[in-house]
């Protein structure tokens, strides 16, 4: 499912908002989440899961072309931990044969 | 700084887009419900600019009860993984937080 398919599905299940409105809302939610993570804020959605940042220590990498060592600074990467309900639903889908 | 919640997201839809409070709340609920629903039907979810939620089937593997040391197999399972997109990775990389989370 892509973002535009998600928009279509949400729009088709309600009558108050146009597809355009739903599209804008979905974009706003995604932007809000990106912004929060960019500021180091966690996201917690009960039943769905949580997003946080994981620290990566600085390391010496290599330029794959030249083999030359490159110093890579410490950084943060986004991390998602699925919530209990999502984990169970997804695992059940395996048993149900999807 | 507290965590971002669905209520905060609904509040922003109310403030920025002028959705009424009920619409805003329903929109945020629908957003996560539909993603969950797709994942529960073994369907990958791709949110461009943010990231992809992928599904991985894991085979049964040997495990151990860490307390007793007893061997118990970890059953085959399906798990969700999140792969952040390039845009999100770049935004987050620059985060100059002083304390690792």
N, CA and C atoms of all chains as a GROMACS GRO file, in nm:
protein
  597
    1UNK      N    1   0.085  -0.119   0.000
    1UNK     CA    2   0.000   0.000   0.000
    1UNK      C    3   0.089   0.125   0.000
    2UNK      N    4   0.060   0.214  -0.091
    2UNK     CA    5   0.137   0.339  -0.098
    2UNK      C    6   0.062   0.450  -0.026
    3UNK      N    7   0.126   0.564  -0.015
    3UNK     CA    8   0.061   0.678   0.050
    3UNK      C    9  -0.068   0.716  -0.023
    4UNK      N   10  -0.066   0.717  -0.155
    4UNK     CA   11  -0.188   0.756  -0.228
    4UNK      C   12  -0.298   0.653  -0.212
    5UNK      N   13  -0.262   0.524  -0.202
    5UNK     CA   14  -0.364   0.422  -0.177
    5UNK      C   15  -0.422   0.436  -0.037
    6UNK      N   16  -0.337   0.471   0.056
    6UNK     CA   17  -0.383   0.495   0.194
    6UNK      C   18  -0.484   0.610   0.195
    7UNK      N   19  -0.451   0.716   0.122
    7UNK     CA   20  -0.541   0.831   0.113
    7UNK      C   21  -0.677   0.789   0.055
    8UNK      N   22  -0.672   0.711  -0.053
    8UNK     CA   23  -0.796   0.665  -0.119
    8UNK      C   24  -0.883   0.585  -0.022
    9UNK      N   25  -0.820   0.494   0.051
    9UNK     CA   26  -0.896   0.407   0.142
    9UNK      C   27  -0.961   0.491   0.253
   10UNK      N   28  -0.883   0.580   0.312
   10UNK     CA   29  -0.938   0.662   0.421
   10UNK      C   30  -1.053   0.747   0.366
   11UNK      N   31  -1.033   0.806   0.249
   11UNK     CA   32  -1.136   0.892   0.190
   11UNK      C   33  -1.263   0.814   0.160
   12UNK      N   34  -1.247   0.690   0.111
   12UNK     CA   35  -1.365   0.611   0.071
   12UNK      C   36  -1.446   0.566   0.191
   13UNK      N   37  -1.388   0.567   0.310
   13UNK     CA   38  -1.460   0.518   0.427
   13UNK      C   39  -1.527   0.629   0.506
   14UNK      N   40  -1.522   0.752   0.455
   14UNK     CA   41  -1.591   0.860   0.525
   14UNK      C   42  -1.652   0.956   0.423
   15UNK      N   43  -1.740   1.041   0.471
   15UNK     CA   44  -1.816   1.123   0.376
   15UNK      C   45  -1.794   1.272   0.394
   16UNK      N   46  -1.727   1.312   0.503
   16UNK     CA   47  -1.719   1.455   0.531
   16UNK      C   48  -1.609   1.525   0.453
   17UNK      N   49  -1.500   1.455   0.426
   17UNK     CA   50  -1.384   1.523   0.368
   17UNK      C   51  -1.357   1.473   0.226
   18UNK      N   52  -1.309   1.565   0.142
   18UNK     CA   53  -1.274   1.529   0.005
   18UNK      C   54  -1.142   1.453   0.004
   19UNK      N   55  -1.113   1.389  -0.109
   19UNK     CA   56  -0.986   1.319  -0.123
   19UNK      C   57  -0.870   1.417  -0.101
   20UNK      N   58  -0.885   1.536  -0.154
   20UNK     CA   59  -0.781   1.640  -0.138
   20UNK      C   60  -0.757   1.671   0.010
   21UNK      N   61  -0.864   1.684   0.085
   21UNK     CA   62  -0.852   1.713   0.229
   21UNK      C   63  -0.781   1.599   0.300
   22UNK      N   64  -0.819   1.476   0.265
   22UNK     CA   65  -0.759   1.360   0.330
   22UNK      C   66  -0.610   1.354   0.295
   23UNK      N   67  -0.579   1.383   0.170
   23UNK     CA   68  -0.440   1.381   0.125
   23UNK      C   69  -0.356   1.480   0.207
   24UNK      N   70  -0.412   1.598   0.224
   24UNK     CA   71  -0.342   1.701   0.300
   24UNK      C   72  -0.324   1.657   0.446
   25UNK      N   73  -0.428   1.595   0.500
   25UNK     CA   74  -0.422   1.549   0.639
   25UNK      C   75  -0.315   1.441   0.657
   26UNK      N   76  -0.311   1.347   0.563
   26UNK     CA   77  -0.212   1.238   0.570
   26UNK      C   78  -0.072   1.296   0.561
   27UNK      N   79  -0.054   1.390   0.468
   27UNK     CA   80   0.078   1.453   0.455
   27UNK      C   81   0.116   1.528   0.583
   28UNK      N   82   0.018   1.594   0.642
   28UNK     CA   83   0.044   1.670   0.764
   28UNK      C   84   0.085   1.578   0.879
   29UNK      N   85   0.018   1.464   0.891
   29UNK     CA   86   0.052   1.368   0.996
   29UNK      C   87   0.194   1.315   0.976
   30UNK      N   88   0.226   1.279   0.852
   30UNK     CA   89   0.360   1.225   0.824
   30UNK      C   90   0.467   1.331   0.850
   31UNK      N   91   0.437   1.454   0.809
   31UNK     CA   92   0.531   1.564   0.830
   31UNK      C   93   0.552   1.589   0.980
   32UNK      N   94   0.442   1.580   1.054
   32UNK     CA   95   0.449   1.601   1.199
   32UNK      C   96   0.540   1.495   1.264
   33UNK      N   97   0.525   1.372   1.220
   33UNK     CA   98   0.607   1.264   1.276
   33UNK      C   99   0.755   1.282   1.239
   34UNK      N  100   0.781   1.319   1.112
   34UNK     CA  101   0.920   1.341   1.069
   34UNK      C  102   0.984   1.452   1.150
   35UNK      N  103   0.906   1.557   1.168
   35UNK     CA  104   0.956   1.674   1.240
   35UNK      C  105   0.990   1.638   1.385
   36UNK      N  106   0.901   1.563   1.447
   36UNK     CA  107   0.923   1.522   1.586
   36UNK      C  108   1.054   1.443   1.597
   37UNK      N  109   1.071   1.345   1.509
   37UNK     CA  110   1.193   1.263   1.514
   37UNK      C  111   1.317   1.347   1.486
   38UNK      N  112   1.305   1.441   1.394
   38UNK     CA  113   1.418   1.528   1.360
   38UNK      C  114   1.460   1.612   1.480
   39UNK      N  115   1.365   1.633   1.572
   39UNK     CA  116   1.396   1.710   1.693
   39UNK      C  117   1.429   1.618   1.810
   40UNK      N  118   1.438   1.491   1.784
   40UNK     CA  119   1.475   1.397   1.888
   40UNK      C  120   1.359   1.356   1.978
   41UNK      N  121   1.236   1.385   1.933
   41UNK     CA  122   1.119   1.349   2.014
   41UNK      C  123   1.070   1.210   1.976
   42UNK      N  124   1.036   1.132   2.075
   42UNK     CA  125   0.978   0.999   2.050
   42UNK      C  126   0.834   1.013   2.002
   43UNK      N  127   0.784   0.907   1.938
   43UNK     CA  128   0.643   0.902   1.899
   43UNK      C  129   0.586   0.775   1.961
   44UNK      N  130   0.472   0.787   2.029
   44UNK     CA  131   0.410   0.669   2.091
   44UNK      C  132   0.265   0.656   2.049
   45UNK      N  133   0.236   0.548   1.977
   45UNK     CA  134   0.100   0.523   1.932
   45UNK      C  135   0.055   0.391   1.992
   46UNK      N  136  -0.036   0.398   2.087
   46UNK     CA  137  -0.075   0.277   2.158
   46UNK      C  138  -0.135   0.174   2.062
   47UNK      N  139  -0.091   0.051   2.074
   47UNK     CA  140  -0.142  -0.057   1.989
   47UNK      C  141  -0.066  -0.068   1.858
   48UNK      N  142  -0.007   0.043   1.814
   48UNK     CA  143   0.064   0.044   1.686
   48UNK      C  144   0.214   0.026   1.709
   49UNK      N  145   0.269   0.116   1.788
   49UNK     CA  146   0.411   0.104   1.818
   49UNK      C  147   0.473   0.238   1.851
   50UNK      N  148   0.605   0.239   1.866
   50UNK     CA  149   0.672   0.364   1.899
   50UNK      C  150   0.792   0.384   1.807
   51UNK      N  151   0.819   0.511   1.780
   51UNK     CA  152   0.936   0.549   1.703
   51UNK      C  153   1.032   0.624   1.795
   52UNK      N  154   1.158   0.594   1.782
   52UNK     CA  155   1.257   0.666   1.861
   52UNK      C  156   1.385   0.675   1.779
   53UNK      N  157   1.485   0.740   1.835
   53UNK     CA  158   1.613   0.749   1.765
   53UNK      C  159   1.713   0.654   1.830
   54UNK      N  160   1.791   0.589   1.749
   54UNK     CA  161   1.900   0.507   1.800
   54UNK      C  162   2.033   0.573   1.763
   55UNK      N  163   2.123   0.572   1.860
   55UNK     CA  164   2.253   0.635   1.842
   55UNK      C  165   2.348   0.542   1.768
   56UNK      N  166   2.421   0.596   1.675
   56UNK     CA  167   2.527   0.519   1.608
   56UNK      C  168   2.660   0.587   1.637
   57UNK      N  169   2.751   0.516   1.697
   57UNK     CA  170   2.880   0.572   1.734
   57UNK      C  171   2.961   0.608   1.608
   58UNK      N  172   3.054   0.701   1.620
   58UNK     CA  173   3.138   0.734   1.505
   58UNK      C  174   3.221   0.612   1.466
   59UNK      N  175   3.252   0.599   1.340
   59UNK     CA  176   3.331   0.483   1.298
   59UNK      C  177   3.413   0.519   1.175
   60UNK      N  178   3.508   0.435   1.147
   60UNK     CA  179   3.587   0.453   1.026
   60UNK      C  180   3.527   0.366   0.918
   61UNK      N  181   3.478   0.430   0.814
   61UNK     CA  182   3.424   0.355   0.701
   61UNK      C  183   3.524   0.355   0.587
   62UNK      N  184   3.480   0.306   0.474
   62UNK     CA  185   3.568   0.306   0.358
   62UNK      C  186   3.496   0.354   0.234
   63UNK      N  187   3.562   0.431   0.156
   63UNK     CA  188   3.509   0.467   0.025
   63UNK      C  189   3.509   0.340  -0.060
   64UNK      N  190   3.391   0.292  -0.100
   64UNK     CA  191   3.385   0.163  -0.169
   64UNK      C  192   3.461   0.164  -0.301
   65UNK      N  193   3.478   0.281  -0.360
   65UNK     CA  194   3.546   0.287  -0.490
   65UNK      C  195   3.698   0.280  -0.473
   66UNK      N  196   3.749   0.362  -0.381
   66UNK     CA  197   3.895   0.374  -0.370
   66UNK      C  198   3.952   0.288  -0.257
   67UNK      N  199   3.865   0.243  -0.166
   67UNK     CA  200   3.913   0.166  -0.052
   67UNK      C  201   3.974   0.254   0.056
   68UNK      N  202   3.971   0.382   0.034
   68UNK     CA  203   4.028   0.478   0.129
   68UNK      C  204   3.944   0.488   0.256
   69UNK      N  205   4.007   0.492   0.372
   69UNK     CA  206   3.928   0.506   0.496
   69UNK      C  207   3.865   0.645   0.507
   70UNK      N  208   3.742   0.650   0.558
   70UNK     CA  209   3.671   0.776   0.578
   70UNK      C  210   3.618   0.780   0.720
   71UNK      N  211   3.635   0.893   0.787
   71UNK     CA  212   3.581   0.907   0.923
   71UNK      C  213   3.431   0.938   0.914
   72UNK      N  214   3.349   0.853   0.973
   72UNK     CA  215   3.205   0.879   0.974
   72UNK      C  216   3.166   0.924   1.115
   73UNK      N  217   3.104   1.041   1.124
   73UNK     CA  218   3.069   1.094   1.257
   73UNK      C  219   2.954   1.016   1.321
   74UNK      N  220   2.937   1.036   1.450
   74UNK     CA  221   2.824   0.977   1.521
   74UNK      C  222   2.695   1.027   1.458
   75UNK      N  223   2.591   0.945   1.460
   75UNK     CA  224   2.463   0.991   1.406
   75UNK      C  225   2.348   0.920   1.476
   76UNK      N  226   2.228   0.965   1.446
   76UNK     CA  227   2.108   0.901   1.496
   76UNK      C  228   2.032   0.841   1.379
   77UNK      N  229   1.971   0.726   1.403
   77UNK     CA  230   1.885   0.666   1.300
   77UNK      C  231   1.747   0.641   1.360
   78UNK      N  232   1.642   0.657   1.276
   78UNK     CA  233   1.507   0.632   1.327
   78UNK      C  234   1.487   0.482   1.352
   79UNK      N  235   1.415   0.451   1.458
   79UNK     CA  236   1.386   0.311   1.490
   79UNK      C  237   1.238   0.295   1.523
   80UNK      N  238   1.178   0.187   1.474
   80UNK     CA  239   1.037   0.159   1.504
   80UNK      C  240   1.027   0.030   1.583
   81UNK      N  241   0.952   0.036   1.693
   81UNK     CA  242   0.925  -0.086   1.770
   81UNK      C  243   0.775  -0.111   1.763
   82UNK      N  244   0.734  -0.219   1.696
   82UNK     CA  245   0.592  -0.246   1.686
   82UNK      C  246   0.530  -0.271   1.823
   83UNK      N  247   0.408  -0.225   1.841
   83UNK     CA  248   0.337  -0.248   1.966
   83UNK      C  249   0.283  -0.390   1.972
   84UNK      N  250   0.241  -0.429   2.092
   84UNK     CA  251   0.198  -0.567   2.116
   84UNK      C  252   0.084  -0.608   2.020
   85UNK      N  253  -0.017  -0.520   2.009
   85UNK     CA  254  -0.132  -0.554   1.925
   85UNK      C  255  -0.092  -0.574   1.779
   86UNK      N  256  -0.010  -0.481   1.728
   86UNK     CA  257   0.034  -0.492   1.588
   86UNK      C  258   0.116  -0.620   1.569
   87UNK      N  259   0.205  -0.647   1.664
   87UNK     CA  260   0.287  -0.768   1.655
   87UNK      C  261   0.200  -0.893   1.648
   88UNK      N  262   0.098  -0.896   1.734
   88UNK     CA  263   0.012  -1.013   1.739
   88UNK      C  264  -0.072  -1.027   1.613
   89UNK      N  265  -0.128  -0.914   1.566
   89UNK     CA  266  -0.211  -0.918   1.445
   89UNK      C  267  -0.131  -0.968   1.325
   90UNK      N  268  -0.010  -0.915   1.313
   90UNK     CA  269   0.075  -0.950   1.200
   90UNK      C  270   0.114  -1.098   1.207
   91UNK      N  271   0.144  -1.142   1.327
   91UNK     CA  272   0.184  -1.282   1.343
   91UNK      C  273   0.065  -1.376   1.319
   92UNK      N  274  -0.055  -1.331   1.359
   92UNK     CA  275  -0.175  -1.412   1.336
   92UNK      C  276  -0.201  -1.428   1.186
   93UNK      N  277  -0.165  -1.324   1.108
   93UNK     CA  278  -0.192  -1.331   0.964
   93UNK      C  279  -0.113  -1.447   0.902
   94UNK      N  280  -0.002  -1.480   0.962
   94UNK     CA  281   0.078  -1.593   0.912
   94UNK      C  282   0.001  -1.723   0.933
   95UNK      N  283  -0.058  -1.735   1.053
   95UNK     CA  284  -0.134  -1.858   1.085
   95UNK      C  285  -0.261  -1.867   1.000
   96UNK      N  286  -0.317  -1.748   0.965
   96UNK     CA  287  -0.440  -1.749   0.886
   96UNK      C  288  -0.412  -1.770   0.738
   97UNK      N  289  -0.286  -1.776   0.705
   97UNK     CA  290  -0.249  -1.814   0.568
   97UNK      C  291  -0.240  -1.699   0.469
   98UNK      N  292  -0.228  -1.575   0.517
   98UNK     CA  293  -0.211  -1.464   0.422
   98UNK      C  294  -0.070  -1.465   0.366
   99UNK      N  295   1.085   1.652   2.731
   99UNK     CA  296   0.989   1.657   2.619
   99UNK      C  297   0.912   1.525   2.612
  100UNK      N  298   0.782   1.533   2.625
  100UNK     CA  299   0.701   1.411   2.618
  100UNK      C  300   0.695   1.357   2.476
  101UNK      N  301   0.648   1.234   2.464
  101UNK     CA  302   0.639   1.174   2.331
  101UNK      C  303   0.524   1.234   2.251
  102UNK      N  304   0.539   1.233   2.122
  102UNK     CA  305   0.430   1.276   2.032
  102UNK      C  306   0.323   1.168   2.032
  103UNK      N  307   0.197   1.209   2.047
  103UNK     CA  308   0.086   1.113   2.052
  103UNK      C  309  -0.017   1.143   1.944
  104UNK      N  310  -0.115   1.054   1.934
  104UNK     CA  311  -0.224   1.075   1.838
  104UNK      C  312  -0.298   1.206   1.869
  105UNK      N  313  -0.311   1.236   1.997
  105UNK     CA  314  -0.382   1.359   2.036
  105UNK      C  315  -0.310   1.483   1.983
  106UNK      N  316  -0.175   1.480   1.988
  106UNK     CA  317  -0.098   1.593   1.935
  106UNK      C  318  -0.118   1.606   1.784
  107UNK      N  319  -0.123   1.493   1.718
  107UNK     CA  320  -0.139   1.495   1.571
  107UNK      C  321  -0.276   1.549   1.534
  108UNK      N  322  -0.379   1.506   1.610
  108UNK     CA  323  -0.515   1.555   1.584
  108UNK      C  324  -0.521   1.706   1.610
  109UNK      N  325  -0.455   1.749   1.714
  109UNK     CA  326  -0.453   1.892   1.747
  109UNK      C  327  -0.395   1.973   1.631
  110UNK      N  328  -0.290   1.919   1.570
  110UNK     CA  329  -0.230   1.991   1.457
  110UNK      C  330  -0.324   1.996   1.336
  111UNK      N  331  -0.397   1.888   1.311
  111UNK     CA  332  -0.492   1.888   1.199
  111UNK      C  333  -0.602   1.990   1.223
  112UNK      N  334  -0.639   2.004   1.348
  112UNK     CA  335  -0.741   2.103   1.387
  112UNK      C  336  -0.687   2.244   1.367
  113UNK      N  337  -0.565   2.267   1.412
  113UNK     CA  338  -0.508   2.402   1.405
  113UNK      C  339  -0.467   2.442   1.263
  114UNK      N  340  -0.402   2.348   1.193
  114UNK     CA  341  -0.345   2.385   1.063
  114UNK      C  342  -0.440   2.369   0.947
  115UNK      N  343  -0.525   2.267   0.952
  115UNK     CA  344  -0.611   2.239   0.837
  115UNK      C  345  -0.756   2.278   0.863
  116UNK      N  346  -0.788   2.313   0.986
  116UNK     CA  347  -0.924   2.354   1.016
  116UNK      C  348  -1.024   2.240   1.020
  117UNK      N  349  -0.974   2.115   1.031
  117UNK     CA  350  -1.068   2.005   1.054
  117UNK      C  351  -1.131   2.027   1.191
  118UNK      N  352  -1.257   1.986   1.208
  118UNK     CA  353  -1.311   2.000   1.343
  118UNK      C  354  -1.251   1.891   1.430
  119UNK      N  355  -1.267   1.905   1.560
  119UNK     CA  356  -1.194   1.816   1.652
  119UNK      C  357  -1.227   1.669   1.628
  120UNK      N  358  -1.354   1.642   1.599
  120UNK     CA  359  -1.393   1.503   1.578
  120UNK      C  360  -1.331   1.448   1.449
  121UNK      N  361  -1.338   1.527   1.342
  121UNK     CA  362  -1.278   1.486   1.215
  121UNK      C  363  -1.127   1.461   1.231
  122UNK      N  364  -1.064   1.551   1.304
  122UNK     CA  365  -0.920   1.541   1.322
  122UNK      C  366  -0.883   1.413   1.396
  123UNK      N  367  -0.959   1.383   1.499
  123UNK     CA  368  -0.934   1.262   1.578
  123UNK      C  369  -0.956   1.138   1.493
  124UNK      N  370  -1.068   1.138   1.417
  124UNK     CA  371  -1.100   1.023   1.332
  124UNK      C  372  -0.995   1.003   1.223
  125UNK      N  373  -0.945   1.114   1.171
  125UNK     CA  374  -0.845   1.106   1.065
  125UNK      C  375  -0.718   1.037   1.115
  126UNK      N  376  -0.674   1.077   1.234
  126UNK     CA  377  -0.551   1.018   1.289
  126UNK      C  378  -0.574   0.870   1.322
  127UNK      N  379  -0.692   0.839   1.376
  127UNK     CA  380  -0.725   0.698   1.404
  127UNK      C  381  -0.721   0.618   1.275
  128UNK      N  382  -0.786   0.672   1.171
  128UNK     CA  383  -0.795   0.601   1.043
  128UNK      C  384  -0.656   0.579   0.984
  129UNK      N  385  -0.571   0.678   0.997
  129UNK     CA  386  -0.435   0.668   0.945
  129UNK      C  387  -0.364   0.542   1.000
  130UNK      N  388  -0.364   0.529   1.131
  130UNK     CA  389  -0.293   0.415   1.191
  130UNK      C  390  -0.370   0.284   1.174
  131UNK      N  391  -0.504   0.291   1.179
  131UNK     CA  392  -0.584   0.170   1.161
  131UNK      C  393  -0.564   0.109   1.023
  132UNK      N  394  -0.560   0.192   0.922
  132UNK     CA  395  -0.547   0.140   0.785
  132UNK      C  396  -0.407   0.083   0.761
  133UNK      N  397  -0.307   0.145   0.820
  133UNK     CA  398  -0.172   0.091   0.807
  133UNK      C  399  -0.164  -0.046   0.876
  134UNK      N  400  -0.222  -0.051   0.994
  134UNK     CA  401  -0.226  -0.177   1.069
  134UNK      C  402  -0.299  -0.285   0.991
  135UNK      N  403  -0.410  -0.245   0.931
  135UNK     CA  404  -0.492  -0.340   0.858
  135UNK      C  405  -0.414  -0.398   0.739
  136UNK      N  406  -0.345  -0.311   0.666
  136UNK     CA  407  -0.266  -0.358   0.552
  136UNK      C  408  -0.158  -0.456   0.601
  137UNK      N  409  -0.089  -0.418   0.706
  137UNK     CA  410   0.019  -0.504   0.758
  137UNK      C  411  -0.036  -0.638   0.806
  138UNK      N  412  -0.156  -0.635   0.863
  138UNK     CA  413  -0.218  -0.758   0.913
  138UNK      C  414  -0.266  -0.847   0.800
  139UNK      N  415  -0.264  -0.794   0.678
  139UNK     CA  416  -0.298  -0.877   0.562
  139UNK      C  417  -0.173  -0.902   0.478
  140UNK      N  418  -0.060  -0.894   0.544
  140UNK     CA  419   0.070  -0.921   0.481
  140UNK      C  420   0.098  -0.827   0.365
  141UNK      N  421   0.051  -0.704   0.378
  141UNK     CA  422   0.076  -0.606   0.272
  141UNK      C  423   0.175  -0.501   0.321
  142UNK      N  424   0.282  -0.485   0.247
  142UNK     CA  425   0.383  -0.383   0.278
  142UNK      C  426   0.321  -0.244   0.268
  143UNK      N  427   0.367  -0.150   0.350
  143UNK     CA  428   0.316  -0.013   0.345
  143UNK      C  429   0.433   0.082   0.316
  144UNK      N  430   0.417   0.160   0.209
  144UNK     CA  431   0.523   0.252   0.168
  144UNK      C  432   0.477   0.396   0.180
  145UNK      N  433   0.537   0.469   0.271
  145UNK     CA  434   0.502   0.610   0.286
  145UNK      C  435   0.622   0.692   0.237
  146UNK      N  436   0.613   0.739   0.114
  146UNK     CA  437   0.730   0.803   0.054
  146UNK      C  438   0.770   0.925   0.136
  147UNK      N  439   0.898   0.942   0.154
  147UNK     CA  440   0.950   1.052   0.234
  147UNK      C  441   0.967   1.012   0.380
  148UNK      N  442   0.890   0.914   0.424
  148UNK     CA  443   0.898   0.872   0.564
  148UNK      C  444   0.968   0.736   0.575
  149UNK      N  445   0.906   0.635   0.517
  149UNK     CA  446   0.970   0.504   0.521
  149UNK      C  447   0.875   0.393   0.483
  150UNK      N  448   0.927   0.272   0.482
  150UNK     CA  449   0.847   0.155   0.447
  150UNK      C  450   0.832   0.062   0.568
  151UNK      N  451   0.711   0.010   0.583
  151UNK     CA  452   0.688  -0.096   0.681
  151UNK      C  453   0.687  -0.227   0.604
  152UNK      N  454   0.784  -0.310   0.631
  152UNK     CA  455   0.797  -0.437   0.560
  152UNK      C  456   0.760  -0.552   0.652
  153UNK      N  457   0.728  -0.666   0.592
  153UNK     CA  458   0.695  -0.785   0.669
  153UNK      C  459   0.799  -0.892   0.640
  154UNK      N  460   0.842  -0.960   0.744
  154UNK     CA  461   0.940  -1.066   0.724
  154UNK      C  462   0.895  -1.191   0.792
  155UNK      N  463   0.902  -1.300   0.718
  155UNK     CA  464   0.868  -1.430   0.777
  155UNK      C  465   0.994  -1.494   0.831
  156UNK      N  466   0.990  -1.530   0.958
  156UNK     CA  467   1.105  -1.593   1.022
  156UNK      C  468   1.077  -1.740   1.044
  157UNK      N  469   1.178  -1.819   1.019
  157UNK     CA  470   1.164  -1.963   1.042
  157UNK      C  471   1.174  -1.994   1.191
  158UNK      N  472   1.128  -2.110   1.229
  158UNK     CA  473   1.148  -2.154   1.367
  158UNK      C  474   1.298  -2.166   1.393
  159UNK      N  475   1.340  -2.126   1.514
  159UNK     CA  476   1.482  -2.141   1.548
  159UNK      C  477   1.496  -2.181   1.694
  160UNK      N  478   1.611  -2.241   1.727
  160UNK     CA  479   1.627  -2.284   1.865
  160UNK      C  480   1.645  -2.164   1.957
  161UNK      N  481   1.583  -2.170   2.071
  161UNK     CA  482   1.598  -2.063   2.169
  161UNK      C  483   1.623  -2.124   2.306
  162UNK      N  484   1.631  -2.037   2.404
  162UNK     CA  485   1.662  -2.084   2.538
  162UNK      C  486   1.589  -1.995   2.638
  163UNK      N  487   1.539  -2.052   2.740
  163UNK     CA  488   1.485  -1.974   2.850
  163UNK      C  489   1.604  -1.915   2.926
  164UNK      N  490   1.616  -1.782   2.924
  164UNK     CA  491   1.736  -1.721   2.983
  164UNK      C  492   1.748  -1.748   3.134
  165UNK      N  493   1.637  -1.774   3.199
  165UNK     CA  494   1.642  -1.797   3.344
  165UNK      C  495   1.687  -1.938   3.377
  166UNK      N  496   1.624  -2.036   3.309
  166UNK     CA  497   1.650  -2.174   3.345
  166UNK      C  498   1.754  -2.240   3.255
  167UNK      N  499   1.782  -2.177   3.140
  167UNK     CA  500   1.877  -2.237   3.047
  167UNK      C  501   1.814  -2.349   2.966
  168UNK      N  502   1.686  -2.371   2.989
  168UNK     CA  503   1.616  -2.479   2.920
  168UNK      C  504   1.599  -2.445   2.771
  169UNK      N  505   1.617  -2.543   2.685
  169UNK     CA  506   1.602  -2.518   2.542
  169UNK      C  507   1.456  -2.523   2.501
  170UNK      N  508   1.409  -2.416   2.434
  170UNK     CA  509   1.273  -2.415   2.382
  170UNK      C  510   1.278  -2.353   2.242
  171UNK      N  511   1.214  -2.416   2.145
  171UNK     CA  512   1.218  -2.360   2.010
  171UNK      C  513   1.140  -2.228   2.003
  172UNK      N  514   1.192  -2.130   1.927
  172UNK     CA  515   1.119  -2.007   1.900
  172UNK      C  516   1.042  -2.034   1.770
  173UNK      N  517   0.910  -2.026   1.780
  173UNK     CA  518   0.827  -2.070   1.668
  173UNK      C  519   0.841  -1.977   1.547
  174UNK      N  520   0.806  -2.028   1.431
  174UNK     CA  521   0.804  -1.947   1.308
  174UNK      C  522   0.712  -1.828   1.330
  175UNK      N  523   0.750  -1.713   1.282
  175UNK     CA  524   0.665  -1.596   1.302
  175UNK      C  525   0.681  -1.493   1.192
  176UNK      N  526   0.585  -1.402   1.186
  176UNK     CA  527   0.593  -1.291   1.090
  176UNK      C  528   0.612  -1.163   1.171
  177UNK      N  529   0.708  -1.082   1.130
  177UNK     CA  530   0.737  -0.959   1.205
  177UNK      C  531   0.734  -0.836   1.112
  178UNK      N  532   0.705  -0.721   1.172
  178UNK     CA  533   0.707  -0.594   1.100
  178UNK      C  534   0.843  -0.529   1.119
  179UNK      N  535   0.901  -0.480   1.012
  179UNK     CA  536   1.022  -0.400   1.027
  179UNK      C  537   0.999  -0.266   0.958
  180UNK      N  538   1.062  -0.164   1.010
  180UNK     CA  539   1.049  -0.030   0.950
  180UNK      C  540   1.181   0.009   0.888
  181UNK      N  541   1.177   0.046   0.762
  181UNK     CA  542   1.297   0.098   0.695
  181UNK      C  543   1.276   0.245   0.665
  182UNK      N  544   1.345   0.332   0.740
  182UNK     CA  545   1.326   0.475   0.718
  182UNK      C  546   1.370   0.514   0.577
  183UNK      N  547   1.301   0.609   0.519
  183UNK     CA  548   1.337   0.658   0.386
  183UNK      C  549   1.456   0.754   0.395
  184UNK      N  550   1.513   0.784   0.278
  184UNK     CA  551   1.631   0.869   0.270
  184UNK      C  552   1.605   1.005   0.334
  185UNK      N  553   1.488   1.061   0.304
  185UNK     CA  554   1.456   1.196   0.352
  185UNK      C  555   1.450   1.200   0.505
  186UNK      N  556   1.386   1.100   0.564
  186UNK     CA  557   1.376   1.095   0.710
  186UNK      C  558   1.513   1.070   0.772
  187UNK      N  559   1.590   0.981   0.711
  187UNK     CA  560   1.724   0.952   0.764
  187UNK      C  561   1.809   1.078   0.769
  188UNK      N  562   1.801   1.155   0.659
  188UNK     CA  563   1.881   1.278   0.654
  188UNK      C  564   1.839   1.379   0.760
  189UNK      N  565   1.708   1.390   0.778
  189UNK     CA  566   1.656   1.485   0.878
  189UNK      C  567   1.705   1.449   1.018
  190UNK      N  568   1.703   1.318   1.045
  190UNK     CA  569   1.731   1.269   1.180
  190UNK      C  570   1.880   1.266   1.211
  191UNK      N  571   1.958   1.236   1.107
  191UNK     CA  572   2.102   1.227   1.121
  191UNK      C  573   2.160   1.354   1.183
  192UNK      N  574   2.103   1.464   1.144
  192UNK     CA  575   2.155   1.594   1.186
  192UNK      C  576   2.118   1.628   1.329
  193UNK      N  577   2.034   1.544   1.391
  193UNK     CA  578   1.989   1.575   1.526
  193UNK      C  579   2.108   1.582   1.620
  194UNK      N  580   2.125   1.698   1.681
  194UNK     CA  581   2.244   1.720   1.763
  194UNK      C  582   2.215   1.699   1.910
  195UNK      N  583   2.132   1.600   1.938
  195UNK     CA  584   2.098   1.573   2.078
  195UNK      C  585   2.223   1.538   2.157
  196UNK      N  586   2.224   1.575   2.282
  196UNK     CA  587   2.343   1.552   2.362
  196UNK      C  588   2.340   1.415   2.428
  197UNK      N  589   2.218   1.363   2.447
  197UNK     CA  590   2.209   1.234   2.516
  197UNK      C  591   2.149   1.129   2.425
  198UNK      N  592   2.218   1.018   2.409
  198UNK     CA  593   2.158   0.909   2.334
  198UNK      C  594   2.029   0.868   2.404
  199UNK      N  595   1.926   0.832   2.324
  199UNK     CA  596   1.799   0.792   2.384
  199UNK      C  597   1.806   0.650   2.437
   0.00000   0.00000   0.00000
